């Protein structure tokens, strides 16, 4: 039996993503173009994979 767990934060994110997609008539090409432009605009807020390549997530220890 699969439980339907609802998370209000995830639900809100999904709704926002759906509204953004609707702005572009759910056209994947236009949507990807939009997200790539946003990525350029906010590049200073993103993590640089080359800089973080040496940093591996360590499992929590008790």
Rosetta silent file (secondary structure, phi, psi, omega in degrees, C-alpha in Angstrom):
SEQUENCE: XXXXXXXXXXXXXXXXXXXXXXXXXXXXXXXXXXXXXXXXXXXXXXXXXXXXXXXXXXXXXX
SCORE:     score description
SCORE:     0.000 S_00000001
   1 L     0.000  128.505 -178.911    0.000    0.000    0.000 S_00000001
   2 L   -97.077  127.007  178.596    1.442    3.353   -1.036 S_00000001
   3 L   -85.069  139.895  176.080    0.932    6.272    1.322 S_00000001
   4 L   -96.176   96.810  179.566    0.183    9.669   -0.157 S_00000001
   5 L   -91.803  126.852 -179.570    2.372   11.993    1.867 S_00000001
   6 L  -106.211  130.621  177.499    1.708   15.650    1.239 S_00000001
   7 L  -119.891  117.245 -176.258    4.385   18.224    1.897 S_00000001
   8 H   -58.786  -35.358 -179.620    3.179   21.837    1.678 S_00000001
   9 H   -68.663  -45.951  178.536    6.593   23.145    0.617 S_00000001
  10 H   -63.941  -40.836  178.129    6.937   20.577   -2.180 S_00000001
  11 H   -60.616  -40.768  178.996    3.343   21.239   -3.254 S_00000001
  12 H   -66.149  -42.693  177.875    4.095   24.977   -3.469 S_00000001
  13 H   -61.267  -44.521  179.389    7.248   24.380   -5.512 S_00000001
  14 H   -62.075  -40.973  178.898    5.324   22.145   -7.916 S_00000001
  15 H   -63.682  -43.815  178.866    2.594   24.773   -8.302 S_00000001
  16 H   -63.711  -44.701  178.421    5.143   27.508   -9.047 S_00000001
  17 H   -61.679  -37.776  178.152    6.947   25.301  -11.562 S_00000001
  18 H   -65.793  -41.712  179.042    3.621   24.538  -13.229 S_00000001
  19 H   -65.319  -39.457  177.223    2.765   28.252  -13.484 S_00000001
  20 H   -62.984  -45.449  179.172    6.188   29.009  -14.991 S_00000001
  21 H   -60.862  -40.441 -179.650    5.692   26.203  -17.512 S_00000001
  22 H   -63.216  -32.109  177.900    2.223   27.509  -18.372 S_00000001
  23 H   -59.270  -25.468 -178.286    3.731   30.928  -19.215 S_00000001
  24 L  -111.632   24.408 -179.254    5.487   29.175  -22.103 S_00000001
  25 L    51.949   33.583  177.889    2.509   26.982  -23.089 S_00000001
  26 L    56.761   29.672  178.382    4.387   24.011  -21.611 S_00000001
  27 L   -85.137  114.789 -175.869    6.854   24.168  -24.528 S_00000001
  28 H   -61.270  -34.688 -179.855   10.049   22.446  -23.333 S_00000001
  29 H   -65.142  -47.723  179.300   12.313   24.410  -25.698 S_00000001
  30 H   -65.525  -37.272 -179.064   11.010   27.764  -24.475 S_00000001
  31 H   -66.012  -44.793  178.937   11.073   26.564  -20.876 S_00000001
  32 H   -64.914  -40.196  177.276   14.693   25.408  -21.049 S_00000001
  33 H   -59.500  -44.324  178.031   15.657   28.693  -22.726 S_00000001
  34 H   -59.715  -48.503 -178.863   13.987   30.593  -19.880 S_00000001
  35 H   -65.211  -34.356  177.981   15.765   28.553  -17.208 S_00000001
  36 H   -68.066  -37.656  176.073   19.122   28.975  -18.966 S_00000001
  37 H   -65.168  -40.364  177.785   18.609   32.753  -19.037 S_00000001
  38 H   -64.263  -38.325  178.920   17.746   32.684  -15.337 S_00000001
  39 H   -62.372  -41.660  177.428   20.887   30.645  -14.685 S_00000001
  40 H   -65.536  -42.554 -177.513   22.998   33.294  -16.419 S_00000001
  41 H   -63.179  -37.589 -176.145   21.240   36.096  -14.565 S_00000001
  42 L  -111.105   30.011 -177.271   21.813   34.518  -11.160 S_00000001
  43 H   -55.753  -34.963 -178.601   25.152   32.833  -11.884 S_00000001
  44 H   -67.344  -13.917 -179.779   26.712   34.416   -8.784 S_00000001
  45 H   -95.888   -6.099 -175.408   24.249   32.472   -6.611 S_00000001
  46 L   -93.704  155.265  177.762   25.091   29.051   -8.048 S_00000001
  47 L   -82.989  131.903  178.459   27.644   26.556   -6.806 S_00000001
  48 L   -83.031  113.516 -177.498   30.615   26.116   -9.129 S_00000001
  49 H   -60.331  -32.086 -179.598   31.012   22.345   -9.659 S_00000001
  50 H   -65.944  -37.629 -179.470   34.727   22.747  -10.448 S_00000001
  51 H   -75.245  -30.404 -176.824   35.349   24.410   -7.084 S_00000001
  52 H   -96.672    4.376 -178.047   33.288   21.913   -5.132 S_00000001
  53 L   -61.843  -34.327 -179.782   34.632   18.800   -6.924 S_00000001
  54 L   -77.678  -14.764 -178.887   37.146   18.198   -4.143 S_00000001
  55 L   -94.512  113.601  177.047   34.459   18.451   -1.478 S_00000001
  56 L  -103.819  139.179  175.484   32.621   15.193   -0.979 S_00000001
  57 L   -64.864  129.681  178.357   29.585   14.993    1.250 S_00000001
  58 L   -98.861  137.491  177.109   30.483   13.045    4.324 S_00000001
  59 L   -66.989  147.540  178.543   27.875   10.857    5.993 S_00000001
  60 L   -66.502  140.106  177.160   26.802   11.979    9.401 S_00000001
  61 L  -115.907  148.192 -179.521   28.431   10.128   12.260 S_00000001
  62 L   -97.779    0.000    0.000   26.981    9.560   15.668 S_00000001
